Amino acid sequence: MENAIEVKNIKKSFKIYFDKGSQLKERLLFHKRNRYEVREVLRGISFEVKKGEALGLIGHNGCGKSTTLKLLTKIMYADSGEIIMHGRVSSLIELGAGFHPDMSGRENIYTNASIFGLKKKEIDSRLDDIINFSELNDFIDNPVRTYSSGMYMRLAFSVAINVNADILLIDEILAVGDTNFQTKCFNRLRELKSNGVTIIIVTHDSGTIEKFCDRAIWLNDGLIVKEGRSDKVIDAYMNFMNQKKIDRNPETEILQTEEKNSEKETDADEKNKSDDDIIDYSANRFGLKYIEITKAEMLDNSGKDKRIFRTGESLTIKINYHINKPLDEYVFGFGFYNLNGDCLYGNNTQIDRLKIDNINTDGTISVDIEKLPLLSGQYILNVAVVDSDGTPMDFYRNYCGFEVVSDERNMGYFSIRHNWRL
């Protein structure tokens, strides 16, 4: 199959100024302020795209994805290397790029389409199709400065896909707009692809690339790390990003509210109050404090306290406690919650028929989770100790936040082992 795009060892650097003067006077008088460093964004990348192929570019911010696309559109030029494009190029690099705010939507269609190389007669013949696809019939003669970002996107996309381009370049533009219009855009892209249009998409949405693109390229620090089938490249990229997050392992601060300072009540007042009168169940931390939780830890299999885990990883929750007044029986528990406060899973020693009594000294209790079933997301750990009747001794809501990363592609909160049969 013939190539539509050939990129050969392109390099691109930028000067990053630390404190550049904005006026000629400042530059002359304070020339020492014009210090800069040269940042190499692309360090010699090469790839080819076949005609009619859809290619996705992925990578973290600053890896060179958007720069690559701008080089392909000739918005900027490479320091070295060669780029060969076979056919007419249409691009959606920045929202509303090339639109004049004081001109109407109709006038901007003519201006924008002419940039892509169309003559007036060609634009005339496509005008109705562009307006109808954008669904802006009632607003097409209004100045585009009155448009919302979604309306900008509709008009820009409608022009770009109606110029009979051989190559279409898209940079994150499809993140704008309502769900119905996004679906409409992707259906049109599939139609263009089936008609032989070559498409390159830059996006952080790996699902879009996996569903739509034949191949993907993973860029990191200006170099191609992996190139090939979309699902394989995305798996490798997600594994890398998850491991990077785990290695960084930022300590999550304990999420706790400051306890109110209040004077101690007299013995007579205490006797006249029930447990429910004493306990403020609306507080972040509440209980009679006969036994107190001094610290809770989330330990990995090496015994390290951390706040980022992988799905399927072993985990130990260790609760340290202090005895103020011995009880006949103690019930320890924990719970996993989402950020909305919904309980995803909870358990305690009473549920598991583990009776804990005759404790008179401080100590620790641990619960081992063989394989953490939670999927990617941010979660909250609650810990608690109550008596045998369920009266809170020390109930800690939002004790700490933690994060789970996953290589699995399931949806929801839990990983459930399953097998399909047909």
N, C-alpha and C positions, 0 to 999 in steps of 0.2 A: 504494500500500500504506500502511496506517495505521501511525503511529509508536507504538512501545512506550515509547521514552525520548526526552525532549527536554531538552537541556542548553543554557541560554541565558546566555552571558557570565558564567560563574561565576568568582569570585575567592576565594582562600583564603590567609591569612597565618598565621604562627606566631611567637610570641615565643621567641627562643632566648637563654636566660640564660647568662651567662659563669661566674658563681659564686654561685648562689642559695643562701641559707641554708635548711637543712632544718627548723629549729625556729623557733618564734616569738621566742625570746630572741635568736637569731642575726639574725633579720630586723630586730629593733628596734635592737640594739646596732651591727650592722654593715650598716646600710641601704645604704651605698655599694657593698656587694658585690652588690646586687640589680640589677646592670646587665644589659641585654639588647639584642638587636637584633631587628628585625622582618624576618623572611624571607618573601618572597612566593613561595609554592609554585605557585599557579595564578594566572595573570595575565589572566584573561578568555577562557575557552575556550567554544566552542559547537559542538555536534554533535547529530545525530539518529540513532536506531537504529530500523529498521523492525521490525515484528512478525515473528518467526521468523527474524531475521537473526542471524548470529554475527559479533561484532566483536572484534578484538584490539587491545590497547593495548601499544605498544612504546616503548622509550626507555631511556636509561642510568639508573643509580640516582640518585634524588633529582629526577627530572624531573617528578613529579607523578602517576604512574600509580596507585599505591595510594591516594593521597589522593583522586583522582577516584572510585575505587571506593567508598571509605568515605563520600564525600558522597552517592553514589547509594543506599547502604544506610541513610543517615541515622544512621550511627555518629557522624558529626560534621556540622556545617552550614557552608555557605559564608558568607563575609563579605558577598557581594553576588551578584546573579544569581538565576536560577530553574532548578529541576530538576523536571520533570514525569514521573512514572512511571505507566504505565497497566497495572495488574494487580498480582497478588501477587508479591512479591520474595523470592527465596531466595538466600543468599549463602554462599560459602566464602572468607572473608577471612583468617582466621588459624586455624591448626591447633588444633582442639578448643576454639575460642572458645565460651563458654557451657556447657561441660561442668564438672560439679562432681567433683573428684578422688575424693571419698569415696563418691559414689553409684555404683551399678552401671551397666553399659552400658544395660540395659533402662530404668532410671529416668532416665538422661540422654536417652534417646530421647524420652520423654514431655516432659521439660523443654525440650529443644531444639526439638522440633516445635511445642510450644505458643508458643514465641517467634516462629515463622514464621506463627502465626495459626491453627493447627489445633486443633480441639476434641478432647476425649478420645475420643469415638466415632470420629472420623476417624483418630486415631492407632491406636486398637484395630484398625481394619480394615486398616491399612497395616503393622502391627508385624511380621508374619511376612515381608513383602516386604523390609523394612528389614534385619532380622536376616539373612535369607538372602543378600541382596546383599553385606552386609558380611563374610560368611563367618566370623562370630564366634560361631556357635551354642554352642560349648563354653566361651566366655568371657563371654557376654552378662550373666551375673549376678555377675561379678567387679567390684570397684571399678576405675574407669577409670585410677586412679593406677598400677595394675599393668600397664596397656597399654603397648606400645611405640609409637613415633611412627607406625609403619605401621598399627597397629591403631586408633589415634586417627583417622587419616586415613580409614580404611575406614568407621568409624562415622559420622564427620562427613559424608562424601560421601553415604553411604547415606541419611541423614536428609534432606539438602539436595535430593536428586533425587526424593524420594518425598512431597513436600508439595504436589504439583500446582501448582507455581509457574508464573507466566507469564513471569517474568524470572529468569535465573540468573546470578549474578556470581561469578567465580572468580579468586582471586589466588594464583598460584604453587603452589596446593595440590596439583596433580597431579605435582609433582616428588617427592612422597613415596610410598612403596609399591613393591612389586615389579613387575616388568615385566608379568606376567600380569594383575595387578589394574589397572595403568594402561591396558592394552589394553581391559579390561572397562569401565573408566570412560569411555574415549573412544567405545566402541561405544554405551554408554548415552547419552552426550551427543549423538551423531549421531541416535539414536532420538528424543530430546527435541526436537532441532532440527527433524526431519522432522514432528514433531507440532505445530510452531508456537511452541515456546518460544524466547524471545529470550535470547541468551547473550553475555556480555562476559567475555573472558579477558585477564588481565594475566600476562605471562610473558616471560622473557628468551630462551625457546626459539623462535626465529623459524620453525623448521621446523613446530612445532605450529600456529602462527598461519597459516602458508601453506597447510597441509593442511586445516585445519578451518574457518577464518574466511572469510566472504565479503568482508569489508572490514577494513582496519586503520587505526589512527591513530598517528602518530609524534609523541610529545610530547618537547619539549626546552626546558628552563628555563621550564616553566610555560605554554608556548604550543604550539599545534598547528602542526607544521612541514609535514606532508603527510598527506593523507587520501585513501583510495581503495581500489582493488583490492589485496588483500593482497600479492601478489608484487611489484607495483610499489613499494609503500611499503617493503617489506622491503629491496628492492634499493637504494633511496635511502638508507635508514638504514644499511645495511652499508657502502655507499660512503663515507658521512659518517664512520662510526666508524673505518674503515680509514685514511682520510686524516688523521683526528685523531691516530691512533696514529703515522703516519709523520711528521707535523709535529712531534710531541713528540720522537720519535727519541731515547730515552734511551740513552746510551752503555752498552753491555753490557761488564762487566768481563771481562777475559781469564780464562778458567777454567784455572788452571794450579796444579799442586802445587808446594810449596816443595822445591827440590832439597836433597838431603842434603849437609851439609858433611862431607867426609872428607879425611884426609891423603893426599897424593899418594903413589902407590906407587913403589917403586924401579924403575930400569930393568931389573934382573934379574927382578923379579916380573912386569913387563909382558911380558917375553920369554917367560915360562913360561905365559902366559895366552893363550887364543884370543879371538877377537872376541866369541864368545858368552859367554865367562866375564866379559868386561869390561862387556858391555851388559846392563843390567837391563830386559828386555823388559816386565816388569810395571809399570814406572814410567810416570807420565803423560808424561814427556819422556825420551827415551833416544837413544843413539847415540854414535859415536866422536868426534864434535865436530871432525872435520877441516874441516868446513864447518858453520857455525851459522846458524840462522834468527834474525835480530835483530828482525824485525817482519813481521807479515802484515796486510794491509788488505783490506777489502771495499768497493770504490768503486762509486758509481752513475755514471750517464752524464755527470755534471758533475764527476766526480773527487772527490766528497766521501766520506770514510770514514764508513759508517753501519752500523747493525745491524738495520734494518727495511726490507724490500723488498716489492714487489708481485709477484705471479705474472705472468710475462711481461716483467718489467722487465730491462733489460740490466745486467750485473754484471761487474766486473773484480776478480779476486783478484790482489793484488800482494804478492810475497814478497821481502823484503829479506834478503840473506845476507852473511856475513863469512867470509873464507877464512883458516883457520889452517894448513892443509897442503894444497897443490894435489893434485888427483886427475887421473887420465887421462880420466875421464868422470863427469858428474853427472846424476842423474835427480831432477827435481822433481815433486812430486805434491800432490794435494789430495783431500779426501773430504767428503761431506755425510752426517751421521749424525743419527738421531733421538735422543731423550733416553734411550732404552733401550740405546743403544750399537750399534744395528744400522746397518750401512753401506747407505745408500740410493743413493749414486753415488760412484764414485771414478775418478780418471784421473791419468796421469803422462806425462811427456815421452817415455818409452821406448815406452809403448803407442801414442802418436801418431807414433812413428818420428822424433822430433826429437832428434838427437844433439848433446849439449852437452859440449864438451871444451875444453882449453887455457884454462881460466879461472884467472887468477892474482890478480885483484883483486876487492874487494867490489863488489856490484852489486845489481840487482833483476831479477826475472823475473815476467812477468804473463801471466795467461790470461783471455781475454775470453769471457764467456757471453752470447750474443746475446739469448736469452729464457730467464729463469729458470723452469724447469718445476715447481718445488715449489709445493704448495698451502698453504693456511693452516696454520700450526703453528710450533712452536719447534724449532730445529735446532742442530747443533754442526758447526763447521768444524775439520777436521784438516788439518795441512800437514806436509810431510816432504821431506827430501832424502836420497837414498841413492846408493851407487855403482852401477856397471853390473851388479854381481852381486846387488844388492838388500841389501847390508849397510847398516844405518841409520847415517847420519852425524848427523842431527838429526831425530828423529821426534816431532812435537808432537801428542799426543792432546788433544782438548778445548781447542783453542787459543782459541776464543771461541764464544759462543752468538750466534745471530741469529734473527730472526723473519720470517715471511712472512705477509702478509695477501693475501686474494684476494677478488675479486668473483664468482668462479666457484663453482658449486654442486656440483662434483665431490666424490667421496670418495677417501680414500687420501692418498698423498703427492705424486703427480705429475699434472700437467695434460697429457693426451694429445689432440692434435687428431684429431677424428673427425667423421664424417657418417653419419647414419642413412638407410637406404633401405628402402622397402617396395614 
